[in-house]
């Protein structure tokens, strides 16, 4: 199912559109944003109004979300056992490296960012929780492939579309295999401009409650190269200190 076209995701996509635009929208504007018939949008807006998630201005006939969704989201986020478990470790690693730190987990044939603790630097790599990245071009994606058993990895990697996300992306299957083998042996997975141009990332695995998670440190290539040894050491030490079960 494609998230961007599924009827069941319209409400979520509507809130994402409001977040991007940051302004009230009329019914016709909502219809355009969602590429959905006006009659369908009318029913969606009415349902969200009835639930207290949208309010309307009677004069302008424009709509905007209430803060109800924010309160629900904050409650959900504050009780996420995975994010809570890793949060202090990520903050400490960010403070040590001064670069953006990302927590990721495998989802089908992609990796999803579960949490992001951004660098305090003005020039930094920015990402958002919920971002989904390819397995072959991102450091956390490579980690998810590399930490699979050899049979599982080979079964999955041969089904991937090795699209060129940037000019540096590994699109040759044998080259990817060699990269994963080298990274798994070293315990560190690296991308240099392969998923985002001018961004370098280092990722290392950790296991909690029997599940593999990845922690990555990402930033501008030149700064990451210059500080790679210290960043890699801090990342490995952080991941080595994490383990066991949630709690």
N, C-alpha and C positions, 0 to 999 in steps of 0.2 A: 504494500500500500504506500502510495506517495503522499507524504505529509502535506505537500503544497496543494494537492488537488482533492484530497479526501473530504467528503462532506462532514465527517465526524470531527474534523480539526478546525472548522470554520471559526468557532468562538476563540480558540487559541490564536489563530492567525489574525483575527480582528484585534485582539489585545496587542499582538506584536506590531501591527500596523499603527495603532495609537502610540505605542512606545517610540516607533521610528519617526512619526510625524510630529507628535507632541502638540496636537491642537484638536479642538472639537471638529467633528465631521458630520455632514448631512447624510441622509439615507442614500442619496445618489452617489455621494463620494465614497461611502462604505461599499456600495455595490461595485464601484470601479476598483477600489482597492483589493477587494476579494475576487474580482472577476466572476461575480455571481449575480444571477437575476435579482432585480429589485424586489420582487415578491418574496424571494427566499430570504433576502437581507432584512426585510420588514419583519418576518417571523422571528429571525434570530435576534434582532434588536429588541423586539417586544419581550421575548423570553428572558433576555439578560436584564431588561428593566424590571420585570416581575421578580427576578431573583435578587435585585438590589445591586447588580454589577455595573449598570449603566444608568445615567440620568440624562434628561433632555431639557434643553432650553426652549420654552414654549414660543418665545419670540423669534429666535433664529432657526428653530427646528434642527438644531445640531445636537450631537450626542457626545458624551465623554464618560470614561470609566469612573466609578466611585473608588474609594479606597478599600472597599471590601476585599478585592482580589489581593491587594497588598498585604492586608492583615492575614489572610489565609496563607499566602506565599511565605511570609515571615515565620508563621507558626510551623509550616512544613519544613522550611530550611533549618530552623533552630532545633528540630528533632531528628534531622538526618543523622543516623548513627555513623555512617562512613565519614561524612564531612567533619563531624564533631571529633571523631577519633584522630583524624589526620591534621586538624586545623592548627594545633600548636606546633606540630613538627614543620608544617609548611611555613608558618610565620617565622619560626626560628631560622629556617633555611633561607627564606627571603632576606632576612636581616643579615645573615652571614654573606650571602652572595650579592645582594643588592640587585638581583635580577628577578624576573617574574617566575613564579613557581606554580606548576600545574599538576593536578591530580587527575588521572585518567583510568578508565576501565574499558574492557572490550565489550562491544555491542554488535553481535552478528559479525559482519565483515567490515566494521569500522571501529574507531575508538571515540568515546565520548568524554568530554571534559566534565568532571564532577565538581571541581572547585578550582578557582584561580586566585592567587594572592599576588597582586601586581607589584612590580618594582617601584621604588620611590623615585627613580630617575625620570626626568622629563622625557628623554628619548628611551623608549622601552618597547618591549613586545606586549601587546594588549590582546586579551582573549576573554571569553565569557563562559561561565558554566553552561553546559548544554551544547556547546560547539561540538560538531561532529567532524572528524578528520579521517582521511584515508589511512589504511594500514601501511601502505608502501612508501608514503612520502613524509610522514610525521614521525618524530622520535618516539612518541608514545605508541604509535601504531606499529612501528618496527618492533618495539619491545613486546607488544602483545603477540606478534608473530614469532619472535625469537624465543619466547618463554613457553611456547607450545611444545609438545613432544614432536619428534622428528616426523612421525607419521601424520599427526594432525596438521603440522605446519605445511607439509608438502601437499596435503589434500586441499588446504585452504588457499595457499599461495598460487596454485595453478588455476584457480577460478577467478582471481582478482583481475580487474581491468587496470593495468599499470599505466594510467593516464599521466601525461606530463603536466603536473600542477604548475611547475615553473620550468625554466630551462635546465635546472640542475637535478630534476627528479629522476630517480632510477627507474627506467622503463624497460630495461632488459631483465628478464627473469633470472638468468644465471648470475648477473651482477648483483641482483637483490639477494639471491641465495648466499653469495659470498659475503656480502655485507652483514647479513643476519648471523652467519656462522661466526664471523670475526667479533661482532658485537656481543653475542651470547657468551663467548669465551672470555671476553674482557669484563663482562658484567655492566657494560655501559653502551647505550644506543645513541647514535649521533645523526643529526641532519644539519647540513649547511646550505641554506637557501633552497632546500628541496620541497618545502611546503609553503613557505613564505619567503620571498626574495629578501636577501640581506638579514635574515634571521637564522641564528644557530641555536640548536637545542641539544641538551644532554638529558637522557632519561635512564633511570635505574629501577629495577623491580623490587617489590616487597610483597609478602604474602600475609594476609590477615584472614582468619576464619576460613582457610583453605582456598581463598580467592587471590588471584594475581592482580595487583594494582601497580600502576606506574606513577612515579613522580618525575617530573621534568623541570629543568631550569632553562629558560629561554631568554634571549636578548639579541641585540645587534651583533652581527658576526665579528667585527673587529674587536669589540670589547670582550666578547665571549672567548675568542681565540687568545687574547692577551691574558685572560684570567682562567683559562681552562683548567690548569692543574689544581688550583685551589677550589674551583667550583666543583670539579669532579670528585675531589676528596670529600668535600662537605656533603655532596649529594649521596655518595656511597655510605658515608657514616650515618647520615639521617636514615636511609633505607635499612641499614643494618640494625638500627635501634628500634625499628618498628616491627611488630610481629605479634603472633598469638591470636587473640580474639578481641572482639569489640567489648568495650567496657572500661 
